[in-house]
Amino acid sequence: MQRKNHILRSPYNARNGMAMIMAIVVIVIISTIIALSLSLTATTSKRTADLYLYEQSVLLSKSATEYALLQISQNHPCTYTGSSFTQDDIYNVRISVSYVYLNTENYCSTNGGTQYATVETEEQSGSALIDVTIGVNDPDVSTEEIRYFRRTIQKL
């Protein structure tokens, strides 16, 4: 006859329930790490796109300043006051030009331009204040508005 002694048996049968709890904890930890990495990836790609658009705006503002100087050099002083246009259907470019001349020359009042200031000496006369504003307002390209402003003082 065989004896069945349950008193001497080891309590390792309770281990099966503990394994299930450990598996659930591991799954929760791994899913949290995956969720955080996906969130970080989405944030990083958005920042990369916004940084790219901002750097393009900086370069476009330099080109717009050069364009304004070309327009000033091709026309009579104070006739070019600025312009607005759209670049690649993404960037809104606005150029504004004001002039600095001697008060006696009266260039800007006779030619329709905007005179920013008058100066006293001949050496100070003949400058242009060029303001360039670049904006990205397209919600398909960027989730938030990107604006860049550049002011340049150029001796004519």
Backbone as CSV, one residue per row, in Angstrom:
resi,resn,N_x,N_y,N_z,CA_x,CA_y,CA_z,C_x,C_y,C_z
1,MET,0.821,-1.159,0.000,0.000,0.000,0.000,0.880,1.242,0.000
2,GLN,0.445,2.229,-0.726,1.236,3.454,-0.889,0.696,4.516,0.047
3,ARG,1.664,5.189,0.658,1.254,6.264,1.578,1.255,7.589,0.836
4,LYS,0.239,8.341,1.047,0.170,9.683,0.452,0.276,10.677,1.588
5,ASN,1.415,11.281,1.638,1.665,12.220,2.721,1.682,13.631,2.151
6,HIS,0.655,14.370,2.347,0.585,15.745,1.839,1.315,16.723,2.743
7,ILE,1.651,16.314,3.911,2.337,17.208,4.839,3.787,17.407,4.419
8,LEU,4.408,16.365,3.910,5.807,16.458,3.531,6.018,16.998,2.117
9,ARG,4.979,17.220,1.409,5.096,17.738,0.044,5.504,19.200,0.043
10,SER,6.354,19.608,-0.893,6.845,20.997,-0.927,5.778,21.923,-1.528
11,PRO,5.796,23.182,-1.125,4.768,24.135,-1.588,5.113,24.793,-2.934
12,TYR,5.684,24.054,-3.884,6.039,24.652,-5.172,4.876,24.743,-6.143
13,ASN,3.750,24.250,-5.794,2.586,24.352,-6.663,2.062,25.784,-6.739
14,ALA,2.353,26.615,-5.762,1.931,28.012,-5.770,2.770,28.829,-6.739
15,ARG,3.851,28.285,-7.260,4.736,28.992,-8.170,4.065,29.288,-9.512
16,ASN,3.136,28.515,-9.935,2.471,28.733,-11.219,1.712,30.057,-11.231
17,GLY,1.094,30.451,-10.177,0.408,31.729,-10.090,1.379,32.895,-10.089
18,MET,2.537,32.720,-9.468,3.550,33.769,-9.438,4.148,34.008,-10.830
19,ALA,4.288,32.961,-11.613,4.813,33.088,-12.977,3.864,33.924,-13.838
20,MET,2.583,33.759,-13.632,1.602,34.543,-14.385,1.691,36.023,-14.025
21,ILE,1.847,36.338,-12.766,1.987,37.734,-12.332,3.266,38.342,-12.885
22,MET,4.369,37.584,-12.867,5.652,38.085,-13.414,5.535,38.343,-14.920
23,ALA,4.840,37.467,-15.627,4.663,37.659,-17.069,3.858,38.918,-17.359
24,ILE,2.828,39.173,-16.588,2.022,40.382,-16.778,2.849,41.629,-16.494
25,VAL,3.679,41.611,-15.449,4.539,42.762,-15.124,5.538,43.018,-16.239
26,VAL,6.141,41.974,-16.797,7.100,42.140,-17.897,6.402,42.723,-19.125
27,ILE,5.208,42.241,-19.429,4.469,42.765,-20.588,4.124,44.239,-20.387
28,VAL,3.721,44.639,-19.192,3.403,46.044,-18.910,4.653,46.918,-19.049
29,ILE,5.777,46.469,-18.537,7.028,47.249,-18.639,7.457,47.401,-20.088
30,ILE,7.414,46.331,-20.859,7.823,46.407,-22.270,6.870,47.293,-23.060
31,SER,5.561,47.198,-22.812,4.617,48.057,-23.546,4.810,49.533,-23.189
32,THR,5.168,49.837,-21.940,5.456,51.227,-21.561,6.685,51.748,-22.283
33,ILE,7.718,50.944,-22.383,8.940,51.356,-23.097,8.643,51.580,-24.574
34,ILE,7.850,50.721,-25.186,7.504,50.883,-26.601,6.664,52.144,-26.812
35,ALA,5.726,52.415,-25.920,4.899,53.625,-26.046,5.751,54.877,-25.920
36,LEU,6.694,54.892,-25.001,7.582,56.049,-24.846,8.472,56.231,-26.067
37,SER,8.978,55.151,-26.627,9.841,55.280,-27.804,9.050,55.771,-29.017
38,LEU,7.804,55.328,-29.174,6.980,55.841,-30.278,6.668,57.322,-30.114
39,SER,6.398,57.732,-28.895,6.145,59.149,-28.631,7.381,59.992,-28.922
40,LEU,8.535,59.503,-28.528,9.785,60.223,-28.783,10.080,60.299,-30.270
41,THR,9.791,59.248,-31.003,10.013,59.242,-32.448,9.108,60.263,-33.141
42,ALA,7.847,60.337,-32.747,6.924,61.300,-33.350,7.345,62.730,-33.047
43,THR,7.782,62.989,-31.813,8.229,64.331,-31.431,9.490,64.713,-32.189
44,THR,10.403,63.788,-32.339,11.658,64.067,-33.037,11.422,64.366,-34.507
45,SER,10.539,63.640,-35.166,10.272,63.910,-36.572,9.589,65.262,-36.763
46,LYS,8.706,65.656,-35.844,8.069,66.978,-35.923,9.102,68.080,-35.739
47,ARG,9.996,67.914,-34.778,11.038,68.921,-34.562,11.975,69.014,-35.756
48,THR,12.284,67.885,-36.364,13.152,67.891,-37.538,12.504,68.646,-38.687
49,ALA,11.219,68.412,-38.914,10.511,69.123,-39.986,10.444,70.618,-39.702
50,ASP,10.156,71.007,-38.457,10.090,72.432,-38.112,11.459,73.095,-38.227
51,LEU,12.510,72.385,-37.834,13.861,72.936,-37.949,14.244,73.122,-39.409
52,TYR,13.855,72.180,-40.267,14.126,72.292,-41.697,13.421,73.515,-42.283
53,LEU,12.140,73.697,-41.937,11.397,74.854,-42.447,11.980,76.161,-41.936
54,TYR,12.434,76.184,-40.684,13.037,77.397,-40.123,14.346,77.732,-40.853
55,GLU,15.190,76.742,-41.078,16.448,76.998,-41.784,16.199,77.449,-43.216
56,GLN,15.194,76.887,-43.860,14.833,77.343,-45.203,14.344,78.785,-45.180
57,SER,13.638,79.165,-44.125,13.169,80.550,-43.980,14.346,81.509,-43.824
58,VAL,15.354,81.109,-43.073,16.551,81.946,-42.902,17.244,82.159,-44.240
59,LEU,17.429,81.090,-44.990,18.091,81.212,-46.298,17.247,82.018,-47.278
60,LEU,15.937,81.842,-47.227,15.052,82.599,-48.111,15.061,84.083,-47.771
61,SER,15.211,84.428,-46.497,15.271,85.844,-46.118,16.537,86.503,-46.656
62,LYS,17.641,85.773,-46.678,18.873,86.323,-47.271,18.687,86.552,-48.760
63,SER,18.045,85.620,-49.436,17.791,85.783,-50.865,16.827,86.934,-51.132
64,ALA,15.830,87.101,-50.290,14.875,88.199,-50.464,15.554,89.547,-50.239
65,THR,16.504,89.604,-49.311,17.265,90.837,-49.106,18.088,91.175,-50.339
66,GLU,18.719,90.176,-50.928,19.479,90.399,-52.158,18.565,90.822,-53.305
67,TYR,17.361,90.252,-53.357,16.395,90.644,-54.373,15.986,92.105,-54.202
68,ALA,15.778,92.530,-52.963,15.419,93.924,-52.700,16.552,94.859,-53.109
69,LEU,17.793,94.473,-52.822,18.930,95.303,-53.244,19.022,95.387,-54.763
70,LEU,18.710,94.311,-55.459,18.698,94.339,-56.923,17.636,95.295,-57.440
71,GLN,16.441,95.251,-56.838,15.373,96.153,-57.264,15.718,97.610,-56.972
72,ILE,16.376,97.869,-55.852,16.780,99.242,-55.520,17.822,99.739,-56.515
73,SER,18.775,98.874,-56.881,19.843,99.310,-57.789,19.340,99.497,-59.218
74,GLN,18.276,98.817,-59.609,17.771,98.951,-60.969,16.832,100.139,-61.147
75,ASN,16.358,100.717,-60.075,15.381,101.799,-60.160,15.963,103.081,-59.574
76,HIS,15.237,104.173,-59.789,15.595,105.460,-59.205,15.476,105.359,-57.689
77,PRO,16.301,106.092,-56.930,16.216,106.001,-55.461,14.814,106.275,-54.945
78,CYS,14.413,105.527,-53.964,13.131,105.630,-53.270,11.935,105.161,-54.083
79,THR,12.109,104.583,-55.245,10.944,104.121,-55.996,10.514,102.718,-55.598
80,TYR,11.435,101.892,-55.155,11.070,100.537,-54.721,10.773,100.572,-53.230
81,THR,9.532,100.246,-52.866,9.140,100.285,-51.455,8.906,98.903,-50.865
82,GLY,9.010,97.885,-51.694,8.850,96.526,-51.189,7.869,95.740,-52.013
83,SER,7.723,94.468,-51.671,6.799,93.603,-52.386,6.445,92.406,-51.510
84,SER,5.450,91.666,-51.962,5.029,90.440,-51.279,4.832,89.358,-52.330
85,PHE,5.251,88.151,-52.007,5.044,87.030,-52.912,5.094,85.731,-52.117
86,THR,4.714,84.649,-52.807,4.717,83.317,-52.208,5.766,82.477,-52.904
87,GLN,6.566,81.770,-52.116,7.622,80.923,-52.658,7.234,79.459,-52.448
88,ASP,7.172,78.675,-53.508,6.876,77.237,-53.481,5.551,76.910,-52.802
89,ASP,4.610,77.820,-52.802,3.299,77.643,-52.163,3.391,77.298,-50.681
90,ILE,4.531,77.573,-50.057,4.727,77.292,-48.634,5.070,78.560,-47.876
91,TYR,6.010,79.334,-48.412,6.559,80.490,-47.710,5.896,81.773,-48.205
92,ASN,5.422,82.596,-47.275,4.912,83.924,-47.592,6.032,84.920,-47.306
93,VAL,6.457,85.655,-48.336,7.578,86.586,-48.221,7.044,88.002,-48.333
94,ARG,7.409,88.862,-47.376,7.019,90.268,-47.402,8.268,91.111,-47.231
95,ILE,8.527,92.008,-48.197,9.690,92.884,-48.167,9.198,94.312,-48.012
96,SER,9.805,95.039,-47.087,9.478,96.445,-46.870,10.787,97.231,-46.856
97,VAL,10.829,98.332,-47.609,12.052,99.127,-47.720,11.763,100.566,-47.314
98,SER,12.595,101.103,-46.420,12.553,102.518,-46.044,13.935,103.106,-46.321
99,TYR,13.984,104.410,-46.556,15.231,105.046,-46.977,15.692,106.097,-45.971
100,VAL,17.000,106.346,-45.984,17.616,107.375,-45.158,18.389,108.291,-46.103
101,TYR,17.951,109.575,-46.194,18.596,110.553,-47.065,18.697,111.886,-46.340
102,LEU,19.459,112.785,-46.940,19.491,114.149,-46.435,18.114,114.784,-46.615
103,ASN,17.767,115.664,-45.726,16.466,116.304,-45.794,16.359,117.215,-47.011
104,THR,17.469,117.783,-47.446,17.421,118.722,-48.577,17.221,118.018,-49.904
105,GLU,17.638,116.759,-50.023,17.513,116.064,-51.306,16.067,115.728,-51.625
106,ASN,15.278,115.403,-50.615,13.848,115.156,-50.772,13.539,114.076,-51.804
107,TYR,14.408,113.076,-51.904,14.207,111.998,-52.880,12.907,111.242,-52.637
108,CYS,12.692,110.855,-51.425,11.593,109.934,-51.140,10.226,110.582,-51.264
109,SER,10.090,111.852,-50.945,8.773,112.472,-51.040,8.372,112.696,-52.498
110,THR,9.325,112.931,-53.383,8.984,113.139,-54.793,8.817,111.834,-55.548
111,ASN,9.438,110.731,-55.085,9.363,109.463,-55.806,8.398,108.470,-55.178
112,GLY,7.690,108.833,-54.151,6.678,107.970,-53.574,7.180,106.936,-52.585
113,GLY,8.439,106.984,-52.214,8.989,106.021,-51.268,8.761,106.439,-49.832
114,THR,9.155,105.589,-48.928,9.022,105.850,-47.501,10.378,106.257,-46.954
115,GLN,10.441,107.440,-46.355,11.690,107.903,-45.768,11.673,107.587,-44.280
116,TYR,12.614,106.754,-43.860,12.671,106.317,-42.475,13.223,107.407,-41.569
117,ALA,14.272,108.082,-42.035,14.898,109.128,-41.226,15.616,110.105,-42.142
118,THR,15.880,111.288,-41.612,16.716,112.260,-42.309,18.013,112.405,-41.528
119,VAL,19.073,112.677,-42.244,20.391,112.794,-41.621,20.972,114.163,-41.915
120,GLU,22.069,114.474,-41.237,22.659,115.807,-41.311,23.816,115.908,-42.299
121,THR,24.601,114.848,-42.433,25.813,114.947,-43.250,25.693,114.112,-44.518
122,GLU,26.501,114.449,-45.482,26.517,113.757,-46.766,26.986,112.304,-46.627
123,GLU,27.881,112.043,-45.655,28.403,110.690,-45.463,27.326,109.731,-44.972
124,GLN,26.355,110.262,-44.249,25.294,109.404,-43.718,24.172,109.191,-44.720
125,SER,24.114,109.971,-45.747,23.002,109.937,-46.690,23.079,108.712,-47.606
126,GLY,21.934,108.209,-48.003,21.874,107.137,-48.988,21.943,105.743,-48.391
127,SER,21.066,105.449,-47.470,20.990,104.099,-46.893,19.565,103.585,-47.026
128,ALA,19.440,102.282,-46.985,18.113,101.655,-47.053,17.958,100.704,-45.876
129,LEU,16.795,100.744,-45.281,16.431,99.835,-44.194,15.475,98.802,-44.795
130,ILE,15.954,97.549,-44.889,15.198,96.494,-45.552,14.686,95.521,-44.492
131,ASP,13.368,95.381,-44.415,12.735,94.433,-43.499,12.149,93.289,-44.320
132,VAL,12.544,92.078,-43.988,12.044,90.885,-44.671,11.365,89.992,-43.636
133,THR,10.132,89.607,-43.920,9.380,88.703,-43.047,9.010,87.465,-43.840
134,ILE,9.390,86.306,-43.303,9.071,85.031,-43.928,8.116,84.295,-42.995
135,GLY,7.027,83.785,-43.542,6.062,83.045,-42.733,5.651,81.743,-43.387
136,VAL,5.432,80.726,-42.564,4.902,79.443,-43.021,3.590,79.243,-42.290
137,ASN,2.482,79.358,-43.018,1.165,79.263,-42.398,0.396,78.030,-42.842
138,ASP,0.971,77.201,-43.677,0.271,76.053,-44.241,0.158,74.932,-43.203
139,PRO,-1.055,74.558,-42.776,-1.184,73.500,-41.766,-0.811,72.118,-42.299
140,ASP,-0.764,71.950,-43.621,-0.352,70.665,-44.181,1.158,70.451,-44.057
141,VAL,1.907,71.545,-43.973,3.363,71.454,-43.920,3.864,71.456,-42.485
142,SER,3.318,72.350,-41.669,3.776,72.476,-40.290,2.574,72.582,-39.363
143,THR,2.705,72.031,-38.171,1.592,72.066,-37.225,1.493,73.402,-36.510
144,GLU,2.571,74.169,-36.489,2.537,75.480,-35.861,3.135,76.506,-36.814
145,GLU,2.772,77.747,-36.602,3.231,78.815,-37.485,4.717,79.083,-37.262
146,ILE,5.449,79.211,-38.362,6.873,79.528,-38.305,7.056,80.897,-38.951
147,ARG,7.685,81.830,-38.217,7.948,83.175,-38.726,9.405,83.511,-38.503
148,TYR,9.984,84.195,-39.491,11.356,84.664,-39.361,11.394,86.104,-39.856
149,PHE,12.032,86.963,-39.093,12.134,88.389,-39.436,13.605,88.758,-39.542
150,ARG,13.946,89.503,-40.601,15.336,89.932,-40.803,15.333,91.411,-41.167
151,ARG,16.132,92.195,-40.462,16.284,93.628,-40.753,17.720,93.882,-41.177
152,THR,17.870,94.582,-42.291,19.185,94.867,-42.847,19.284,96.357,-43.154
153,ILE,20.404,96.955,-42.800,20.687,98.345,-43.170,21.789,98.280,-44.224
154,GLN,21.489,98.840,-45.394,22.411,98.741,-46.522,22.746,100.133,-47.025
155,LYS,24.029,100.399,-47.174,24.474,101.670,-47.766,24.290,101.607,-49.274
156,LEU,23.667,102.617,-49.841,23.424,102.636,-51.287,24.513,103.350,-52.045
